[in-house]
Amino acid sequence: MTSMILEGFSSILLNPTCLLWMTLGTVVGIIFGSIPGLTATMAMAMFIPVTYALSAEEGIALLLALYIGGTSGGLISAILLNIPGTPASIATCMDGRPMAEKGQAGKALGVGIVFSFIGTIVGLAALVLISPTLSSIAIKFGPHEYFAITVFSLTLIITLSSENLVKGLITGLLGLMFATVGLAPIDSTARYTFGNVSLNSGFNILIVLVGIYAVSEIIGTAESVHSGNRKDLSVVTDFKVKGFGFTMKEFVSQIWGAIRASAIGIALGILPGIGNGTSNMLAYTVAKNQSKHPEKFGTGCIDGIVASETANNATIPGTIIPLLTLGIPGDSTAALLLGALVMKGITPGPLIFQQNGKVVYAIYAAIGVSALLMLLVEFFGLKWFVKILKVPTHILMPLVFALCIVGAFGTNNRVFDCGALIFFGFIGYLLKKGDYPLSPLILGFVLGEIMELNFRRAISYSNGNYLEFFTHPISCVFLILAFFSIVMNLRSIYKKKKQAA
């Protein structure tokens, strides 16, 4: 055991070539994560051929650096442009952008960077200490349990729409509708394809996300320039950043929030198919619900950034837990890691600690080193990131739009996705004009496919017996929690309206 630990850690820490590859991977990952439409998954897919010539430890370390850098990089565009670079940074926009508009872009970035690092390290601790126990629990989750979890998660729409419940529910249902486009799970019936074969596979989450947030923002900016109401973004950068931009007192006040968000990220990372696209929104909502001052959320408070960025990075080691111990990838990015491991002759599963212990401990070391590299690269680039806002709008927005188109095409190498991107851009623009919240739409779209697939699987397994959702203990617990969540949220909204009246 001791020899495997030493061999695994030394293959990363005492290998200059490996550290060089990891530094490159971290930088490239941050760039891909910060550009709307280009994600960590895409960066890893591009670099997998590079790993053919590397050892198992070096190849996996490179991919992990891309994964961690790409997940954290999404906060840059989320804060500076109000465009989440990845689905993992959707909730970061809610308080990150308002802070930037108040002249605190450097502070918002600093908070996001530090707590991204903390989330990764806490997740790594869980991976090292409790992965076998957590995996044994996760393996008990079947379609009934996954359906119940998604139903519980969809109750977040009420919280995200507390200011206007009707509009929030409308956009949430709109997201669920878009999730049904394409071939149905189980029986592959074509739905809402209108004879277009390109719609058979439905809409990619990246296309929807970038269209709703990025393209709609570009259209709105173009409208404001055309109408003469152009905003002067240069004032946002008129400040000095000392360190990471926040005080030790502020850091200490966020420790409990970071621990809570880390727990949420790790738990959702363990469950296959959920991923950090959901964990950041769930952590943000929980932080808002448990805050003594929930009215601060959405106006530019660091609590929201801490919750989102800690959770999405804690999800990364969470996805590695079932990958190593059960051979089940937690999300599409972890699936690429699984492919890389198999390609190197390593079979994930219960025996991996005995058969390939060196590689396992090398993975632990690589995650820790990648987190540190991510912190350093983003720290030294902090002042340069803020300068993005000094680029004139008429230059910046066309560049962002071009990158969005490139990212959309690169998703499946189809021109159709470029058209879909613009379509969702106009959908997002119209929703913003009508003052409809966008977050419920994304939440509905992300969870809609998971909910339908597991609902139909569960019904098939139980021969149409709906009562089995309540005879499975875990499923029953989450459905009860969903009911109480709805009741408590509606009660809270009623109280607020009564007090306002």
matplotlib code that plots the C-alpha trace (Angstrom):
import matplotlib.pyplot as plt

x = [0.0, 2.7, 4.8, 1.8, 1.0, 4.7, 4.8, 1.5, 2.4, 5.9, 4.8, 3.0, 4.9, 8.4, 7.8, 8.7, 7.1, 3.9, 3.8, 4.4, 1.5, -0.7, 0.1, -0.7, -3.9, -5.0, -4.4, -6.2, -9.0, -9.5, -9.6, -12.1, -14.2, -14.3, -15.3, -19.1, -19.7, -16.3, -16.3, -14.0, -15.5, -14.6, -11.1, -10.6, -12.0, -9.4, -6.5, -7.3, -5.2, -2.3, -2.5, -1.7, 2.0, 2.0, 2.1, -1.1, -0.3, 0.7, -2.3, -4.9, -3.2, -3.5, -7.2, -7.9, -6.2, -8.4, -11.4, -10.7, -9.5, -12.5, -15.0, -13.5, -12.9, -16.7, -16.8, -14.8, -17.4, -20.2, -19.0, -17.6, -20.1, -23.1, -22.6, -21.9, -18.9, -20.2, -23.4, -21.5, -21.5, -25.1, -25.8, -22.6, -24.1, -26.9, -24.6, -21.3, -22.5, -24.3, -21.0, -19.1, -21.6, -21.0, -17.3, -16.4, -15.5, -12.1, -13.6, -16.2, -13.5, -11.3, -14.1, -15.0, -11.3, -10.6, -13.8, -13.4, -10.1, -11.7, -14.5, -12.0, -9.9, -13.0, -14.2, -10.8, -10.9, -14.2, -12.8, -9.9, -11.7, -15.2, -15.4, -16.2, -19.0, -20.6, -20.3, -22.1, -25.0, -25.1, -25.3, -28.6, -30.2, -32.4, -34.9, -37.4, -34.9, -33.5, -37.0, -37.8, -34.5, -35.3, -38.9, -37.4, -34.8, -37.6, -39.2, -36.3, -38.1, -40.5, -37.5, -35.8, -39.1, -40.1, -40.4, -42.9, -44.0, -46.3, -43.6, -41.1, -43.4, -44.0, -40.3, -39.8, -42.5, -40.9, -37.6, -39.4, -41.1, -37.8, -36.3, -39.0, -37.9, -36.4, -36.7, -38.4, -36.5, -37.4, -39.6, -37.8, -41.0, -40.2, -41.6, -41.8, -39.3, -41.6, -39.8, -36.4, -33.9, -31.6, -34.1, -34.1, -31.4, -33.0, -31.2, -27.8, -27.6, -24.7, -26.7, -29.6, -27.4, -25.2, -28.2, -30.3, -27.6, -24.9, -26.7, -29.7, -27.1, -25.6, -29.0, -29.9, -26.6, -27.1, -30.5, -29.3, -26.5, -29.0, -31.4, -28.7, -28.8, -25.3, -23.8, -20.3, -18.6, -15.2, -16.3, -16.5, -12.7, -11.8, -10.5, -7.4, -7.4, -5.5, -4.8, -8.0, -10.1, -11.8, -11.0, -10.2, -13.4, -15.4, -13.6, -14.4, -18.0, -18.3, -16.8, -20.1, -21.6, -18.6, -18.9, -22.6, -22.1, -19.2, -21.5, -24.2, -21.6, -20.1, -23.5, -24.7, -21.4, -21.8, -25.2, -24.6, -26.2, -26.8, -23.5, -22.3, -24.9, -27.4, -25.2, -24.4, -28.0, -29.1, -26.3, -27.3, -30.9, -30.2, -27.9, -30.6, -33.2, -31.1, -29.7, -30.9, -31.0, -32.3, -33.1, -29.4, -29.1, -29.3, -28.1, -24.4, -23.4, -20.5, -22.7, -24.2, -20.8, -19.4, -22.3, -22.2, -18.4, -17.7, -20.4, -19.5, -15.8, -16.7, -18.7, -15.6, -14.1, -17.6, -17.9, -14.6, -15.9, -18.3, -15.9, -13.1, -15.0, -17.9, -16.8, -19.8, -19.0, -20.8, -21.2, -20.1, -16.7, -16.0, -17.0, -14.0, -11.8, -13.3, -12.4, -8.8, -8.4, -9.6, -7.4, -4.4, -5.4, -6.9, -10.3, -12.2, -14.1, -13.9, -10.5, -8.8, -7.2, -5.5, -4.7, -3.8, -3.3, -0.4, -2.8, -5.5, -3.1, -1.7, -5.2, -5.5, -2.3, -3.2, -6.5, -4.7, -2.0, -4.5, -6.5, -3.4, -2.4, -5.9, -5.6, -2.2, -3.0, -6.3, -4.8, -2.0, -4.4, -7.0, -6.1, -6.0, -9.4, -11.0, -9.5, -11.9, -14.5, -12.4, -12.7, -15.2, -18.6, -18.7, -15.6, -16.2, -19.7, -19.0, -16.0, -18.1, -20.8, -18.2, -16.8, -20.4, -21.0, -17.7, -18.5, -22.0, -20.7, -17.9, -20.5, -21.7, -20.1, -23.5, -24.6, -28.1, -26.7, -25.7, -29.3, -30.6, -28.2, -29.6, -33.2, -32.6, -30.9, -34.1, -36.1, -33.9, -34.1, -37.9, -38.1, -35.8, -38.0, -41.0, -39.1, -39.2, -36.5, -34.1, -32.9, -36.1, -35.9, -32.4, -33.3, -36.3, -34.3, -31.5, -33.7, -36.5, -34.7, -33.4, -36.8, -38.6, -36.1, -36.1, -39.9, -40.4, -37.8, -39.4, -42.9, -41.5, -39.8, -42.9, -45.3, -47.2, -47.5, -47.2, -47.3, -43.7, -42.4, -43.6, -42.6, -38.9, -37.7, -35.2, -37.7, -40.5, -38.3, -37.4, -41.0, -42.1, -39.2, -40.4, -44.0, -42.7, -40.4, -43.3, -45.4, -42.6, -41.7, -45.3, -45.7, -42.6, -43.8, -47.2, -45.6, -43.5, -46.4, -48.5, -45.7, -45.3, -49.0]
y = [0.0, 2.5, 1.7, 2.3, 5.6, 6.8, 5.6, 7.2, 10.6, 10.6, 9.9, 13.3, 15.5, 14.5, 14.3, 17.6, 16.4, 15.6, 18.9, 20.7, 18.9, 19.7, 23.4, 23.4, 21.5, 24.0, 27.0, 25.5, 24.3, 27.8, 29.3, 26.7, 27.2, 31.0, 31.0, 30.4, 27.2, 25.7, 23.4, 21.1, 18.2, 19.6, 20.4, 16.8, 15.3, 17.3, 16.2, 12.5, 11.7, 13.5, 11.0, 8.1, 8.9, 9.6, 7.2, 6.3, 8.7, 11.6, 11.1, 11.0, 14.0, 16.1, 15.3, 16.1, 19.4, 20.2, 19.1, 21.2, 24.3, 24.1, 23.9, 26.9, 28.9, 29.4, 31.9, 34.4, 35.1, 34.6, 37.5, 39.8, 39.3, 37.7, 34.7, 31.4, 29.8, 26.3, 24.9, 24.7, 28.5, 29.3, 30.4, 32.4, 35.0, 35.8, 37.6, 37.8, 40.2, 42.6, 42.8, 43.6, 46.3, 47.8, 48.0, 44.8, 42.6, 41.8, 40.9, 38.6, 36.9, 36.5, 34.9, 32.6, 31.5, 30.8, 28.9, 26.9, 25.8, 25.0, 23.1, 20.9, 20.2, 19.3, 17.0, 15.4, 14.8, 13.0, 11.0, 9.8, 9.2, 8.0, 6.9, 3.2, 4.0, 6.7, 4.5, 1.6, 4.0, 5.4, 1.9, 1.4, 4.2, 2.9, 4.7, 5.2, 7.0, 9.1, 10.2, 11.2, 13.2, 15.1, 15.9, 17.2, 19.3, 20.7, 22.2, 24.7, 26.5, 27.9, 29.3, 30.7, 32.4, 33.8, 37.3, 36.2, 32.6, 32.4, 33.6, 31.2, 28.3, 29.2, 29.3, 26.1, 24.3, 25.8, 24.2, 20.8, 21.1, 21.7, 18.7, 16.5, 17.4, 14.4, 10.6, 9.5, 7.3, 3.6, 3.5, 6.1, 7.8, 11.0, 14.1, 17.7, 16.9, 18.1, 15.7, 17.3, 14.5, 17.0, 17.3, 13.5, 13.9, 16.9, 20.0, 19.9, 21.5, 23.7, 25.1, 25.9, 27.4, 29.6, 30.7, 31.6, 33.5, 34.5, 35.3, 36.9, 39.2, 40.1, 40.9, 43.0, 44.9, 45.5, 46.9, 49.2, 50.5, 51.1, 52.9, 55.1, 53.6, 52.1, 51.3, 52.4, 49.3, 50.9, 52.2, 48.6, 48.3, 51.5, 49.9, 48.2, 44.5, 43.7, 39.9, 38.2, 41.2, 40.2, 40.3, 37.5, 38.4, 37.9, 34.6, 33.3, 34.3, 32.0, 28.9, 27.2, 28.1, 26.6, 23.3, 23.1, 23.7, 21.2, 18.5, 19.3, 19.1, 15.9, 14.2, 15.2, 14.3, 10.7, 10.3, 9.6, 12.0, 14.9, 16.7, 20.3, 21.9, 21.1, 21.2, 24.9, 25.9, 23.6, 24.9, 28.5, 27.9, 26.2, 29.1, 31.6, 29.7, 29.3, 32.9, 35.4, 38.0, 36.2, 39.5, 40.2, 37.3, 38.5, 42.0, 41.2, 39.3, 37.0, 34.3, 33.3, 33.1, 31.0, 28.5, 28.2, 27.9, 25.7, 23.2, 22.9, 22.2, 19.8, 17.9, 16.9, 14.6, 13.5, 12.1, 10.3, 8.3, 6.1, 6.1, 4.5, 2.2, 1.1, 1.9, 4.3, 7.9, 10.6, 12.8, 13.1, 14.5, 11.6, 9.3, 10.6, 9.8, 6.3, 5.8, 7.1, 4.7, 1.7, 2.7, 2.5, -1.0, 0.1, -1.4, 0.7, -1.2, -2.6, -4.2, -1.1, -0.3, -3.7, -4.0, -0.4, 1.3, 3.4, 5.0, 5.7, 7.6, 9.4, 10.5, 11.8, 13.8, 15.1, 16.5, 18.3, 19.7, 20.7, 22.6, 24.5, 25.2, 26.5, 28.8, 30.2, 30.7, 32.5, 34.5, 35.9, 36.4, 38.2, 41.7, 40.7, 39.1, 42.4, 44.2, 42.2, 44.8, 47.6, 46.1, 48.3, 46.7, 46.9, 44.7, 42.4, 41.3, 40.2, 38.3, 36.5, 35.8, 34.3, 32.1, 31.0, 29.9, 28.1, 26.3, 25.4, 23.9, 22.1, 20.3, 18.0, 19.4, 20.5, 23.8, 23.0, 23.7, 27.2, 27.9, 26.4, 28.6, 31.8, 30.4, 30.1, 33.5, 35.1, 33.0, 34.3, 37.8, 37.8, 36.2, 39.0, 41.7, 40.2, 40.0, 36.2, 34.5, 32.3, 30.0, 27.9, 27.2, 25.9, 23.8, 22.4, 21.5, 19.9, 17.8, 17.1, 14.4, 12.7, 12.8, 11.4, 8.6, 7.4, 7.7, 5.5, 3.0, 2.8, 2.2, -0.5, -2.3, -2.1, -3.1, 0.2, 0.1, 3.8, 2.8, 1.5, 5.1, 5.0, 1.5, 2.2, 3.9, 6.4, 7.3, 7.8, 10.1, 12.4, 12.6, 13.6, 16.1, 17.5, 17.9, 19.7, 21.9, 23.1, 23.8, 25.6, 27.7, 28.7, 29.6, 31.7, 33.5, 34.1, 35.6, 38.0, 39.2, 39.6, 41.7, 43.8, 44.4]
z = [0.0, 1.0, -2.0, -4.4, -2.7, -3.1, -6.7, -7.6, -6.0, -7.3, -10.9, -10.7, -8.3, -9.3, -13.0, -14.7, -18.0, -16.3, -14.5, -17.8, -19.5, -16.6, -16.7, -20.4, -19.7, -17.0, -19.3, -22.2, -20.0, -18.5, -22.1, -23.3, -20.2, -20.5, -24.2, -24.6, -26.4, -25.8, -22.7, -20.8, -22.5, -25.9, -24.8, -23.4, -26.6, -28.6, -26.3, -26.1, -29.2, -27.5, -24.5, -26.9, -26.7, -22.9, -20.0, -18.1, -15.3, -17.6, -19.9, -17.1, -15.3, -18.5, -18.9, -15.3, -15.6, -18.6, -16.7, -13.6, -15.6, -18.0, -15.1, -13.3, -16.4, -17.0, -14.1, -16.2, -18.9, -16.4, -14.3, -16.9, -19.8, -18.0, -20.3, -18.6, -20.4, -19.3, -17.8, -14.5, -14.2, -14.8, -11.2, -11.1, -13.4, -10.9, -8.5, -10.5, -13.1, -10.7, -8.7, -11.9, -12.8, -9.3, -10.0, -8.1, -11.0, -9.5, -6.2, -7.9, -9.9, -6.8, -4.8, -7.6, -8.1, -4.4, -3.8, -7.0, -5.5, -2.1, -3.7, -5.6, -2.5, -0.4, -3.2, -3.3, 0.4, -0.1, -3.0, -0.9, 2.4, 1.7, -2.0, -1.3, 1.1, -1.1, -4.2, -2.4, -1.7, -5.3, -6.8, -5.0, -7.1, -9.9, -12.3, -9.5, -7.4, -10.2, -11.2, -7.6, -7.4, -10.6, -9.4, -6.2, -8.2, -10.4, -7.3, -7.4, -10.2, -7.5, -5.6, -8.7, -9.6, -6.2, -7.7, -10.3, -9.9, -13.0, -15.3, -13.7, -14.2, -17.8, -18.6, -16.7, -18.7, -21.9, -20.9, -20.3, -23.8, -25.6, -23.7, -25.4, -29.0, -30.8, -30.5, -27.4, -24.9, -24.8, -28.0, -30.2, -31.4, -33.2, -31.5, -32.7, -35.5, -38.3, -40.7, -40.0, -39.4, -37.7, -34.9, -34.2, -31.6, -30.0, -28.9, -27.3, -23.8, -25.0, -27.9, -25.6, -22.9, -25.2, -27.2, -24.2, -22.4, -24.9, -28.1, -26.3, -24.5, -27.9, -29.4, -26.4, -26.6, -30.3, -29.6, -26.8, -29.1, -31.9, -29.7, -28.2, -24.7, -24.9, -21.6, -20.7, -19.4, -18.8, -15.4, -14.1, -14.4, -12.6, -9.4, -8.0, -7.0, -3.9, -3.5, -4.4, -3.8, -0.5, 3.2, 5.6, 7.5, 4.3, 3.7, 7.2, 6.9, 3.8, 5.3, 6.2, 2.9, 1.1, 3.1, 2.4, -1.3, -1.4, 0.1, -2.6, -5.4, -4.2, -3.7, -7.2, -8.7, -7.4, -9.1, -12.8, -15.3, -12.9, -13.1, -12.3, -14.6, -11.9, -8.7, -9.1, -9.4, -6.5, -4.2, -5.1, -4.3, -1.0, 0.0, -0.9, 1.1, 4.2, 4.1, 6.8, 4.0, 0.8, -0.7, -1.3, -3.8, -7.3, -6.4, -6.2, -3.0, -2.7, -1.1, -4.5, -6.2, -3.3, -3.5, -7.3, -7.8, -4.8, -5.8, -9.5, -8.7, -5.8, -8.4, -10.3, -7.7, -7.0, -10.6, -10.2, -7.2, -9.1, -12.1, -10.1, -7.8, -10.1, -13.6, -14.0, -15.3, -13.5, -16.6, -20.2, -19.2, -16.8, -19.6, -21.6, -18.6, -18.5, -22.2, -21.5, -18.6, -20.7, -23.6, -21.2, -20.1, -16.7, -15.8, -13.3, -10.7, -7.1, -7.9, -9.3, -5.9, -5.9, -9.6, -10.5, -7.1, -8.5, -11.1, -8.5, -6.2, -9.3, -10.0, -6.4, -6.8, -10.2, -8.9, -6.1, -8.4, -11.1, -8.4, -7.3, -10.9, -11.6, -8.6, -9.6, -13.3, -12.6, -9.8, -12.0, -14.8, -12.6, -13.6, -17.2, -17.2, -16.0, -19.0, -21.2, -20.2, -21.7, -25.1, -27.1, -27.3, -31.1, -31.2, -28.3, -29.1, -32.7, -31.5, -28.8, -31.4, -33.8, -31.0, -30.1, -33.7, -33.8, -30.6, -31.8, -35.0, -33.2, -30.9, -33.7, -36.8, -38.1, -39.6, -38.1, -34.6, -35.7, -36.7, -33.5, -31.5, -33.1, -32.6, -28.9, -28.8, -30.0, -27.5, -24.7, -26.0, -26.1, -22.6, -21.3, -22.9, -21.2, -17.9, -17.7, -15.7, -17.8, -15.1, -14.8, -18.6, -18.3, -15.2, -16.9, -20.0, -18.1, -15.9, -18.3, -20.3, -17.1, -15.6, -18.6, -19.3, -15.7, -15.5, -18.5, -17.3, -13.9, -15.4, -17.7, -14.7, -12.6, -15.4, -15.1, -11.3, -10.2, -6.5, -6.8, -6.6, -3.0, -2.2, -2.9, 0.3, -1.3, -4.1, -1.5, 0.7, -2.2, -3.4, 0.1, 0.2, -3.1, -1.7, 1.4, -0.7, -2.8, 0.3, 2.1, -0.9, -1.7, 2.0, 1.9, -1.2, 0.3, 3.5, 1.4, -0.6, 2.5, 4.2, 1.0, 0.9]

ax = plt.figure().add_subplot(projection="3d")
ax.plot(x, y, z, "-o")
ax.set_aspect("equal")
plt.show()
